[in-house]
Amino acid sequence: DFKYPEKPSTVQIRTRPTGARIYQNGKLLSLKTPALIQVSDVDTARITLESKGFAAKSIQIKPFEEDLFFDFNQGK
């Protein structure tokens, strides 16, 4: 059973195509992919990515994850 670090960790989020909007815990961030975000606990680890012309993708970032890549073209 993993626990989130006591200090916020940085996660790099990349998408294909780039420029996806990022929501963290339901709040739209002023960043677009690629971006670095801070994750401090299970609530802030809920990420939704939106790219024009594709269905939104919700992701739960795992503890200690440092890099996240999502290809909207493949739906993975």
N, C-alpha and C positions, 0 to 999 in steps of 0.2 A: 504494500500500500504506500504510494508516493504521497508526499506532502509538498505543498508549494514552499519555496524558500521564504525566509522571513524578510529578506530584502527584495525589492522588485527586481525582476530579471528582464532583460531585453530580448525581444523576439523580432527577427526580420521576417516580414511578410512580402512575398513576391507573387505576382500573378501573370498569366498570359491570357489576354493582352494586359499590358500594364495600365495603370490609371484607375483601378477599381476603387470605389469608395469603401471605407472601413468603418464599421460600427463596433464599438467595444462596450459590452454590457448594455446594448441597446442605444448607445449614444454615438451620433455621427462624429467622427474625428475630423480634424481639419487636414488630415493627411490622406494621400492616395498612394496606391502601391506603385513602386516598391517603397516600403516604409519600415522604420524601427518603432516598436511600441513597447511600453512597460507593462508587465504582468506581475501582479503581486499576490493574487489569490484566485480561488475558483470562480468568483464572480467576475473579475476583470479578465478572465481567460476565455470568456464567451465572445467570439468574434463572428461578425457577419460581413461578407464581401459582396458588393454589387458592381456588376459591369454591364454597361448598356448592351441590350440585345440578348442577355443571358439571364437565367434564373439565379436568384441570390443563393449564396452558399453559406451556411452556418457551420462554424468550426469550434470545437472545444480544444483549446491549446493544452497540451499535456505538460506536467511539471518538467522543468529543465529543458524544454524544447527551445531551440535557438533559431531554427530556420523553418519557415513554412512556405510551401509553394503549391499553388492551385492553378491548374490549366482549365479555364472555362471552356475551351474548345473541345476538351475530352471529357469534361464533367467529372474529373477526379480530384 
